[in-house]
């Protein structure tokens, strides 16, 4: 899926993480604004430790944008919808 030529935003999170609980409404805003221009995936690091290790995710939430299988952007912590949309727009 991350090999797509459409940007894929991956939200690495965990159930126990307070700031992670702030991301779903933000990601929904981004999806509502950008529609099919972006794919958004949430990965629970406790249920998918292999994925977390593969991308060296050490803190949550960590957001990554992939396009054509390459990591294009990465940031840890809560990111506001407007900022995320601007970042994603660079890769659409």
C-alpha distances in whole Angstrom, upper triangle without the diagonal:
4,5,6,9,9,10,8,11,11,14,15,18,21,24,27,26,28,26,23,24,25,21,20,23,22,18,19,22,19,17,20,21,18,17,14,14,12,9,11,10,13,13,17,18,21,19,16,18,16,13,16,18,15,15,19,19,22,23,21,20,18,16,13,12,9,9,9,8,11,13,15,16,17,20,22,24,24,23,24,23,24,23,20,20,22,19,16,19,19,16,16
4,5,8,9,8,6,9,9,13,14,17,20,23,26,25,27,25,21,24,24,20,20,22,21,17,19,21,18,17,20,21,18,17,15,14,11,9,10,10,13,13,17,17,20,19,16,17,16,12,14,16,13,13,16,16,20,21,20,18,16,13,10,9,6,6,7,5,8,9,11,13,14,17,19,21,22,21,22,21,23,21,18,18,20,17,14,17,17,13,14
4,7,8,9,9,12,13,16,18,21,24,27,30,28,30,28,25,27,27,24,23,26,24,21,22,24,21,19,23,23,19,19,16,15,13,12,14,13,16,17,20,21,24,22,19,20,18,15,18,19,15,15,19,19,23,24,23,22,19,17,13,11,8,6,4,4,7,10,12,15,16,20,22,24,25,24,25,24,25,23,20,20,21,18,16,18,17,13,14
4,5,7,7,11,13,17,19,22,25,28,31,29,31,28,25,27,27,23,23,24,23,19,21,22,19,17,20,20,16,16,12,11,10,9,12,13,16,17,21,22,25,24,21,23,21,18,20,22,19,18,21,21,25,26,24,23,20,17,14,11,8,6,5,7,10,12,13,15,17,20,23,25,25,23,24,22,23,22,19,18,19,17,14,15,15,12,11
4,6,9,12,15,18,21,24,28,30,33,31,32,30,27,29,28,24,24,25,23,20,21,22,18,17,20,19,15,15,12,10,10,11,14,15,19,20,24,25,28,27,24,26,24,21,22,24,21,20,23,23,27,27,26,24,21,18,15,12,9,6,5,8,10,12,12,15,18,21,24,26,25,23,24,22,22,21,18,17,18,16,13,13,13,9,9
4,6,10,13,16,19,22,26,28,31,29,30,27,24,26,25,21,21,22,20,17,18,18,15,13,16,15,12,12,9,7,6,7,11,13,17,18,22,24,27,26,23,25,24,20,22,24,21,20,23,23,26,26,24,22,20,16,14,10,8,6,8,10,11,13,12,14,16,19,22,23,23,20,21,19,19,18,15,14,15,13,10,11,11,8,7
4,6,10,13,16,19,23,25,28,25,26,24,21,23,22,18,18,19,17,14,16,16,13,12,15,14,11,12,10,7,5,6,9,11,14,16,20,21,25,24,21,23,22,18,19,22,19,17,20,19,23,22,21,19,16,13,10,6,6,5,8,10,10,10,9,10,13,15,18,20,19,17,18,16,16,15,12,11,12,10,7,9,9,6,6
4,6,10,13,16,19,22,24,22,24,21,18,20,20,16,16,17,16,12,14,15,12,11,15,15,12,12,11,9,6,5,6,7,11,12,16,17,21,20,18,19,19,15,16,19,17,15,18,17,20,20,18,16,14,10,8,5,5,6,9,9,10,10,10,11,12,14,16,18,17,16,17,15,17,16,12,12,14,12,9,12,12,10,10
4,7,10,13,16,19,21,19,20,17,15,17,16,12,12,15,12,9,12,13,10,10,14,14,12,13,12,11,7,6,5,6,8,11,14,15,19,18,16,18,18,14,15,17,16,14,16,14,18,17,14,12,10,7,6,5,7,9,12,12,12,10,10,9,10,11,13,14,14,12,14,12,14,13,9,11,13,10,8,12,13,11,12
4,6,9,13,16,18,16,18,16,13,15,15,11,12,15,13,10,13,15,13,13,16,17,15,16,15,14,10,8,6,5,6,7,10,12,15,15,13,14,15,11,11,14,13,11,13,11,15,14,12,10,8,6,5,6,8,11,14,12,12,10,11,10,9,11,12,13,13,13,15,14,17,15,12,14,16,13,12,15,16,14,15
4,6,10,12,15,13,14,12,9,11,12,8,9,12,11,9,12,14,13,13,16,17,16,17,17,17,13,11,8,6,5,6,8,10,13,13,12,14,15,12,11,14,14,12,13,11,13,11,9,7,6,5,7,9,11,15,18,16,16,13,14,12,10,10,10,10,10,11,13,13,16,15,12,14,17,14,13,17,18,17,18
4,7,11,12,11,13,12,9,12,13,10,12,15,14,12,15,18,16,17,20,21,20,21,21,20,16,14,11,9,6,5,6,6,10,11,9,10,12,9,7,11,12,10,11,8,10,9,6,6,5,6,8,11,13,17,19,17,16,14,15,13,11,11,9,10,11,13,16,16,19,18,15,18,20,17,17,20,21,20,21
4,7,9,7,10,9,6,9,11,9,10,14,14,13,15,18,17,18,21,22,22,22,23,23,19,17,13,11,7,6,5,6,8,10,10,11,14,12,9,13,15,13,13,10,11,8,5,5,7,9,11,15,17,20,23,21,20,18,19,17,14,12,10,10,11,13,16,17,20,19,16,19,22,20,19,23,24,23,24
4,6,5,9,10,7,9,12,11,12,16,16,15,18,20,20,21,23,25,25,25,26,26,22,20,16,13,10,8,5,6,6,9,10,11,14,13,11,14,16,15,15,11,12,10,7,8,10,13,15,18,20,24,26,24,24,21,23,20,17,16,13,12,13,16,19,20,23,22,20,23,25,23,23,27,28,27,28
4,6,8,10,8,8,12,12,12,15,17,16,18,21,21,22,24,26,26,26,27,28,24,22,18,15,11,11,7,9,8,10,12,13,17,16,14,17,20,19,19,15,15,13,10,10,14,16,18,21,23,27,29,27,27,24,26,24,21,19,16,15,15,18,20,21,25,24,22,25,27,26,25,29,30,29,30
4,6,9,8,9,12,13,14,17,18,19,20,23,23,24,26,28,29,29,30,30,27,25,21,18,15,13,10,11,10,12,15,15,18,18,16,18,21,20,19,16,14,12,10,11,14,17,20,23,25,29,32,29,29,26,27,25,21,19,16,14,15,18,21,22,26,25,23,26,29,27,27,31,32,31,32
4,6,5,7,10,11,13,15,16,16,19,21,21,22,24,26,26,27,28,28,25,23,19,17,14,13,10,11,11,14,15,15,19,18,15,18,20,19,17,14,13,10,7,8,11,14,17,21,23,27,30,27,27,24,25,22,18,16,13,11,11,15,17,19,22,21,20,23,25,24,24,28,29,29,30
4,5,6,7,10,12,14,14,16,18,19,20,22,24,25,26,27,29,29,25,24,20,19,15,16,13,14,15,17,19,19,22,21,18,21,23,21,20,17,15,12,9,9,13,15,19,22,25,28,31,30,29,26,26,23,20,17,13,11,10,14,16,18,21,20,20,23,25,24,24,28,29,29,30
4,5,5,7,10,12,12,13,16,17,17,19,21,22,23,24,26,26,23,21,18,17,14,15,14,14,16,18,19,19,22,20,17,20,22,20,19,15,14,11,8,7,10,12,16,19,22,26,29,27,26,23,23,20,17,14,11,7,6,10,12,14,17,17,16,19,21,20,21,24,26,26,27
4,5,5,8,10,10,11,14,15,16,17,19,21,21,22,24,23,20,18,15,14,10,11,10,11,13,15,16,17,19,17,15,18,20,18,17,14,14,10,7,5,9,10,14,17,20,23,26,25,24,21,21,18,15,13,10,8,7,10,12,14,17,17,15,18,21,19,19,23,24,24,25
4,6,7,9,10,11,12,14,16,17,18,20,21,22,24,24,21,19,16,15,12,13,12,14,15,16,18,19,22,20,18,22,23,21,21,17,17,14,11,9,13,14,17,19,22,26,29,27,27,24,24,21,19,16,14,11,10,12,13,14,18,18,17,19,22,21,21,24,26,26,27
4,6,7,7,9,11,12,13,15,16,18,19,20,23,23,20,19,15,15,13,15,15,16,18,20,20,22,24,22,20,23,25,22,22,18,18,15,12,9,13,13,16,19,22,25,28,27,26,23,23,20,18,15,13,10,7,9,10,11,14,15,14,16,19,19,19,22,24,24,25
4,6,5,6,8,10,10,12,14,15,16,17,19,19,16,15,12,12,10,12,13,15,17,18,18,20,22,19,18,21,22,19,20,17,17,14,11,8,10,10,13,15,18,21,24,23,23,20,20,17,15,13,12,9,7,8,8,9,13,13,11,14,16,16,16,19,21,21,21
4,5,5,6,9,10,10,12,14,15,15,17,18,15,14,10,11,9,12,13,16,18,18,18,21,23,20,19,23,23,21,22,19,20,17,13,11,13,12,15,16,19,21,25,24,24,21,21,19,17,16,15,13,11,11,11,10,14,15,13,14,18,18,17,19,22,21,21
4,5,5,6,9,10,10,12,14,15,17,18,16,15,12,14,13,16,17,19,21,22,22,24,26,23,22,26,27,24,25,22,23,20,16,14,16,14,17,18,21,23,27,26,26,24,23,21,19,18,17,15,11,11,10,9,12,14,13,14,17,18,17,19,22,22,22
4,5,5,6,9,10,11,12,14,16,16,14,14,11,13,13,16,17,19,22,22,22,24,26,23,21,25,25,23,24,20,22,19,15,12,14,12,15,15,19,21,24,24,24,21,20,17,16,15,15,12,9,8,6,5,9,10,9,10,13,14,14,16,19,19,19
4,5,5,6,8,10,10,11,13,13,11,10,8,10,10,13,15,18,20,20,20,22,23,20,19,23,23,20,22,19,21,18,15,12,13,11,13,13,16,18,21,21,21,19,18,16,15,14,15,13,11,9,9,7,10,11,9,10,13,13,12,14,17,17,17
4,5,5,6,8,10,10,13,14,12,11,9,11,12,15,17,20,23,22,22,25,26,23,22,26,26,24,25,22,24,22,18,16,17,14,16,16,18,20,23,23,24,22,21,19,19,18,18,17,14,13,11,9,12,14,11,11,15,16,14,16,19,19,18
4,5,5,6,9,10,13,13,12,13,11,14,15,18,20,23,25,25,25,27,29,25,25,28,28,25,27,24,26,23,20,17,18,15,17,17,19,21,24,25,25,22,21,19,19,18,19,17,14,12,10,6,9,11,10,9,13,14,13,14,18,18,17
4,5,5,6,8,11,10,9,10,9,12,14,17,20,22,25,25,24,26,27,23,23,26,26,23,25,22,24,22,19,16,16,13,14,13,16,17,21,21,21,19,18,16,16,16,17,16,13,11,9,6,8,10,7,6,10,11,9,11,14,14,13
4,5,5,5,8,9,7,8,8,11,13,17,19,22,25,24,23,26,26,23,23,27,26,23,26,23,26,24,20,18,18,14,15,14,16,17,20,21,21,20,18,18,18,18,19,19,16,14,13,9,11,13,10,9,13,13,11,12,16,15,13
4,6,6,9,10,10,11,11,14,16,20,22,25,28,27,27,29,30,27,27,30,30,27,29,27,29,27,23,21,21,18,19,17,19,20,23,24,25,23,22,21,21,21,22,21,18,16,14,10,12,15,13,11,14,16,13,14,18,17,15
4,6,9,9,10,12,13,16,18,22,24,27,30,29,28,31,31,28,28,31,30,27,30,27,29,27,24,21,21,18,18,17,19,19,22,24,24,22,20,19,21,21,22,21,18,15,13,9,10,12,11,8,11,13,11,11,15,15,13
4,6,6,7,9,11,14,17,20,23,26,29,28,27,29,29,26,26,29,28,25,28,26,28,27,24,21,20,17,17,14,16,16,19,20,21,20,18,17,19,20,22,21,19,16,14,11,11,13,10,8,10,12,9,9,12,12,10
4,6,7,8,10,14,16,20,23,26,29,27,26,29,29,26,26,30,28,26,29,27,30,28,25,22,22,18,18,16,17,16,19,21,22,21,20,20,21,22,24,23,21,19,17,13,14,16,14,11,14,15,12,12,15,14,12
4,5,7,10,13,16,20,23,26,28,27,26,28,28,24,26,29,27,25,28,27,30,28,26,23,22,19,18,15,15,14,16,18,19,20,18,19,21,22,24,25,23,20,20,16,17,18,15,13,16,16,12,12,15,13,10
4,7,10,14,17,20,23,25,29,28,26,28,28,24,25,28,26,24,27,25,28,27,25,22,21,17,16,13,13,12,14,16,17,17,16,16,18,20,23,23,21,19,18,15,15,16,13,11,13,13,9,9,11,10,6
4,6,10,13,16,20,22,25,24,22,24,24,20,21,24,22,20,23,22,25,24,21,19,17,14,12,10,10,10,13,14,15,14,13,14,16,17,19,20,19,16,16,13,14,15,11,10,12,11,8,9,12,9,8
4,7,10,13,17,19,22,20,19,21,21,17,19,22,20,18,21,20,23,22,20,17,16,13,12,10,10,10,13,13,15,14,14,15,16,17,19,20,18,17,17,15,17,17,13,12,15,14,10,13,15,12,11
4,7,10,13,16,19,18,16,19,19,16,16,20,19,17,19,17,20,19,16,14,13,10,10,9,10,12,15,15,16,14,14,14,14,15,16,17,15,14,15,13,15,15,12,12,15,14,11,14,16,14,13
4,7,10,12,15,14,13,15,16,12,13,17,16,15,17,15,18,17,14,13,12,10,10,10,11,13,16,14,16,14,15,15,14,15,16,16,16,15,17,15,18,18,14,15,18,16,14,17,19,17,17
4,7,9,12,11,11,13,14,11,12,15,15,14,16,13,16,15,12,10,10,9,11,12,13,16,19,17,18,16,17,16,14,15,14,14,14,15,16,16,19,18,15,17,20,18,16,20,21,19,20
4,6,9,8,7,9,11,8,8,12,13,12,13,11,14,13,10,10,10,10,11,13,14,17,19,17,17,16,18,17,15,15,14,15,15,16,19,19,22,21,18,20,22,20,18,22,23,21,22
4,5,5,6,8,11,9,8,12,14,13,14,11,13,12,10,10,11,12,14,16,17,21,23,20,21,19,21,19,17,16,15,15,16,18,20,20,24,23,20,22,25,23,22,25,26,25,26
4,5,5,5,8,7,6,9,11,11,11,8,10,10,8,10,10,12,14,17,18,21,23,20,20,18,20,19,16,16,14,15,16,18,21,22,25,24,21,24,26,23,23,26,27,25,27
4,6,6,9,10,9,11,13,14,14,11,12,12,11,12,14,16,17,20,21,25,26,23,24,22,24,23,20,19,17,17,19,21,24,25,28,27,24,27,29,27,26,30,31,29,30
4,6,9,9,10,12,14,15,15,13,15,15,14,15,15,17,18,20,21,24,25,22,23,22,24,23,21,21,19,20,21,23,25,26,29,28,25,28,30,28,26,30,31,29,30
4,5,6,7,9,10,11,12,11,13,14,13,14,14,15,16,18,18,21,22,19,20,18,21,21,18,19,18,19,20,22,25,25,28,27,24,26,28,26,24,28,29,26,28
4,5,5,6,8,10,10,9,11,13,13,14,14,16,16,19,19,22,23,20,20,18,22,21,18,19,17,19,21,23,26,27,30,28,25,28,29,26,26,29,29,27,29
4,5,5,6,9,10,10,12,15,15,16,15,16,16,18,17,20,21,17,18,17,20,20,18,19,18,21,23,24,27,28,31,29,26,28,30,26,25,29,29,26,28
4,5,5,6,8,9,12,13,13,14,12,13,12,14,14,17,17,14,15,14,17,17,15,16,16,18,20,21,24,24,27,25,22,24,26,23,22,25,25,23,24
4,6,5,6,5,8,10,10,11,10,11,11,14,15,18,19,16,16,14,17,16,13,14,13,15,17,19,22,23,26,24,21,24,25,22,21,25,25,23,25
4,5,5,6,8,11,13,14,12,14,14,17,16,20,20,17,16,15,18,17,15,16,15,18,20,22,25,26,29,26,24,27,28,24,24,28,27,25,27
4,6,8,11,14,15,16,13,14,13,15,14,17,17,13,13,12,16,16,14,16,16,19,21,22,26,26,28,26,23,26,26,23,22,26,25,23,25
4,6,9,11,12,13,10,11,9,12,12,15,16,12,11,9,13,12,10,12,12,16,18,19,22,23,25,22,20,22,23,19,19,23,22,20,22
4,6,9,11,13,10,12,11,14,15,18,19,16,15,12,15,14,11,12,12,15,18,19,23,24,26,23,21,24,25,21,21,25,24,23,25
4,6,7,9,7,9,10,13,15,18,20,17,16,13,15,13,10,10,9,12,15,16,20,21,24,21,19,22,23,20,20,24,23,22,25
4,7,9,8,12,13,17,18,22,24,21,19,16,18,16,12,11,9,11,15,17,21,23,25,22,20,24,25,22,23,26,26,25,28
4,6,6,10,12,16,18,22,25,22,20,17,19,16,12,10,7,8,11,14,17,20,22,20,18,22,23,20,21,25,25,24,27
3,5,8,11,15,18,21,24,22,20,17,18,15,12,10,6,7,9,12,15,17,20,18,16,20,21,19,20,23,24,23,25
4,6,10,13,16,20,23,21,20,16,17,14,11,9,6,5,7,9,12,14,17,15,14,17,19,17,17,21,22,21,23
4,7,10,13,17,20,18,16,13,14,11,7,6,4,6,8,9,13,15,17,15,13,16,17,15,15,19,19,18,21
4,7,10,14,17,15,14,11,11,8,6,5,6,8,9,8,11,12,14,12,9,13,14,11,11,15,16,15,17
4,7,10,13,12,10,7,8,6,4,7,9,11,12,11,14,14,16,13,10,13,14,11,10,14,14,12,15
4,7,10,10,8,6,5,5,6,9,12,14,15,13,15,14,15,13,10,11,12,9,8,11,11,9,11
4,7,6,5,5,5,7,9,12,15,18,18,17,19,18,19,17,13,14,15,12,10,13,12,9,11
4,5,5,7,7,10,12,16,19,21,21,19,21,19,20,18,15,15,15,13,10,12,11,8,9
4,6,9,9,13,15,19,22,24,25,23,25,23,24,22,19,19,19,16,14,15,14,10,12
4,7,9,12,14,17,20,23,24,22,25,23,24,22,19,20,20,17,15,17,16,13,14
4,6,9,11,15,18,21,22,21,23,22,23,21,18,19,19,15,14,16,14,11,14
4,6,7,11,14,17,19,17,20,20,20,18,15,17,17,13,12,15,13,11,14
4,7,11,14,17,18,16,18,18,18,15,13,14,13,10,9,12,10,8,12
4,7,11,13,14,12,15,15,15,12,10,12,12,8,9,12,10,10,13
4,7,10,12,11,14,15,16,13,11,14,14,10,11,15,14,13,16
4,7,9,8,12,13,15,11,10,14,14,11,13,16,15,16,18
4,7,8,12,14,16,13,12,16,17,14,16,19,19,19,22
4,6,10,13,15,13,12,16,17,15,17,20,20,21,23
4,7,10,12,11,10,14,15,14,15,18,20,20,22
4,7,9,7,7,10,11,11,12,15,16,17,19
4,6,6,6,9,10,11,12,14,16,18,19
4,6,5,6,9,10,10,12,15,16,16
4,5,5,6,9,10,11,13,15,15
4,5,5,6,9,10,11,14,15
4,5,5,6,8,10,11,12
4,5,5,6,9,10,10
4,6,5,7,9,10
4,5,6,7,10
4,5,6,7
4,5,5
4,6
4
